[in-house]
Structures are given as C-alpha cells and as structure tokens.
Amino acid sequence: MRSRLAAVIGFAALLVTVSATPASATTNTISIGSNATLSHRLLISVPVTVVCDPLTDTFIDTSVSVNVQQANGKQIATATGQLFSRSTNFLTCDGVTLNHVVVQATPNAGSPPFHGGPAFATASFSVEYGINPLFPGCGCFQVTNSDSGSSLITQVSFGG
C-alpha cells in the first residue's frame, strides 16, 4: 500500500513539474498578400508579411523567398525571387512587428511568360544569428540561432 501511495505521489509531482514547464511558443509566421503585380508579363512583385521571434548573438543573414506558378495554356509558368542581406537585417524580429516586404520574382529558365489572372504562390523566410568563435575579424560565423517559416499555398491575382 505504501509503495502504491508513493507511486501516486511521485506521478502527481511529475505532472506538476511537466505542467509548470512553459512551452516554447514561437510567433514565426509568413503570409502572402492577395494582390501581386505583374509588369510586362515578366516581373512579379509579391507582397509578404513576416513576424519573427527575437534571437540572441550577432546577426548573420536574412532572406525572404517566393515561388509563383500559373497555368498558361498547356504549360505552367514558374517564377522565383528572393530578398537577401548579409549586412542588414531588414526584418525586425521581436515577435510582434509585422514586417511588410515586396519580393520580386522573374520566370525561371524555360518558363512561358505570365499573364493577368489568378496564380498560386508560396513564401518562406530565414534569419540566422551566430558567433565568431575562432577568428575575430574574419567575417565568418558559426550559426547558433535561427528563425524560419513557410507560408501556405496562396492564390494571388495579377492585373495585366
């Protein structure tokens, strides 16, 4: 009987410990605006909104990428684009700021041109922080923290 009571008390203590441990919630999100623009059937501008968590250590690089696909007759037009910076973090990563950026994409090699009407897009982002552990001043870092996220497939519309 005592061993059963000890087991119950031990299990209860475990439950209290587990439930008192905070979950590591992340606010990393990325979403695509519905109104992308198309210029000269070749340049797509996709509005993207990113929210990312604060990180420690030294900023290394950040990127936001988009992929766009559209039916064009019996073919699929595809395009990719990316914003990238190794010197300036263009995203404010504090868990609350809505970072609005526009990513430009151009058709991939062999892709037909785009046209007005609906298309589908996805987006992703990455922010990396790190330390310079071995060679101060060399500009090389070891990544210690990163934020990233991917969007759902989103329908966008072009007006021409």
C-alpha positions in Angstrom: 0.0 0.0 0.0 2.8 2.4 0.8 4.6 1.7 -2.5 1.3 2.4 -4.3 0.9 5.7 -2.4 4.5 6.7 -3.1 4.0 5.9 -6.8 0.8 8.1 -6.9 2.6 11.0 -5.1 5.6 10.6 -7.5 3.3 10.7 -10.5 1.5 13.7 -9.2 4.8 15.5 -8.6 5.8 14.7 -12.2 2.5 16.1 -13.6 3.0 19.3 -11.6 6.6 19.6 -12.9 5.6 19.0 -16.5 2.6 21.3 -16.4 4.7 24.1 -14.8 7.2 24.0 -17.6 6.4 26.7 -20.1 6.0 25.7 -23.7 8.5 27.4 -26.1 5.9 29.2 -28.2 7.1 30.7 -31.4 5.4 33.5 -33.3 7.2 32.9 -36.6 4.7 33.5 -39.4 4.8 34.4 -43.0 1.8 35.3 -45.2 1.3 36.4 -48.8 -0.9 39.3 -49.8 -3.5 38.5 -52.4 -2.7 41.3 -54.8 0.6 40.6 -56.5 1.5 42.8 -59.5 2.7 41.7 -62.9 4.8 44.0 -65.2 5.4 43.3 -68.9 4.5 39.6 -68.3 7.9 39.1 -66.7 8.3 40.9 -63.4 6.1 39.8 -60.5 6.0 41.7 -57.2 4.7 39.7 -54.3 3.7 41.4 -51.0 4.8 39.3 -48.0 4.3 39.9 -44.2 6.7 38.2 -41.7 6.6 38.1 -37.9 9.7 36.5 -36.3 10.9 35.9 -32.8 13.8 37.7 -31.1 17.2 36.0 -31.2 20.5 36.4 -29.4 24.0 36.6 -30.7 25.2 38.5 -33.8 23.1 38.9 -36.9 24.5 36.9 -39.9 21.9 36.9 -42.7 18.2 37.1 -43.6 16.2 36.1 -46.6 12.6 36.1 -47.8 11.8 33.9 -50.9 8.7 33.4 -53.1 7.7 30.9 -55.7 4.9 31.6 -58.1 3.1 29.3 -60.6 0.4 29.9 -63.1 -1.3 27.9 -65.8 -0.5 29.2 -69.3 -2.3 27.1 -71.9 -0.8 23.6 -71.7 2.2 24.8 -69.7 2.9 26.0 -66.2 4.7 29.4 -65.8 7.0 29.3 -62.8 9.0 32.1 -61.2 11.2 32.5 -58.1 12.5 35.5 -56.3 14.4 36.3 -53.1 15.4 39.2 -50.9 18.7 38.5 -49.2 21.0 40.5 -47.0 24.2 39.6 -45.2 24.9 43.1 -43.9 21.5 44.4 -42.7 18.6 42.6 -41.1 15.6 44.1 -42.9 13.3 42.2 -40.6 12.6 43.4 -37.1 12.4 40.1 -35.1 10.7 40.9 -31.8 7.7 38.6 -32.0 5.1 41.4 -32.7 6.3 43.6 -35.6 4.5 43.0 -38.9 7.4 43.2 -41.4 5.9 44.1 -44.8 8.3 43.4 -47.8 7.8 43.1 -51.5 9.7 40.3 -53.2 10.3 40.5 -56.9 10.3 37.3 -59.0 11.1 36.6 -62.6 10.2 33.5 -64.7 12.5 30.5 -64.3 14.5 29.4 -67.4 12.3 27.7 -69.9 9.1 29.1 -68.3 6.5 30.7 -70.5 5.6 34.3 -69.6 2.9 35.1 -67.0 -0.5 36.7 -67.8 -3.2 38.6 -66.0 -5.4 36.5 -63.8 -5.0 34.0 -60.9 -1.8 32.3 -59.9 -0.5 30.4 -56.8 2.4 31.5 -54.6 4.3 30.2 -51.6 6.9 32.1 -49.5 9.5 31.3 -46.9 11.9 33.3 -44.7 15.0 32.6 -42.7 17.0 34.8 -40.2 20.3 33.5 -38.8 22.4 34.6 -35.9 25.7 33.3 -34.7 29.1 33.8 -33.0 32.6 34.3 -34.3 34.2 31.6 -32.2 37.7 31.2 -33.7 38.9 34.0 -35.9 37.8 37.5 -34.8 37.6 40.0 -37.6 37.4 37.3 -40.4 33.6 37.8 -41.0 33.0 34.1 -40.6 30.4 32.9 -38.1 29.0 29.7 -36.5 25.2 29.7 -36.7 23.8 29.4 -33.1 20.2 30.6 -33.6 17.8 30.9 -36.5 14.2 31.7 -37.2 12.3 30.4 -40.3 8.8 29.9 -41.6 6.9 28.9 -44.7 3.5 30.0 -45.9 0.6 28.0 -47.1 -0.1 27.9 -50.8 -1.9 31.2 -51.5 -3.9 32.3 -54.6 -2.8 35.7 -55.9 -4.2 37.7 -58.8 -2.4 39.8 -61.4 -4.0 42.7 -63.2 -2.1 42.5 -66.5 
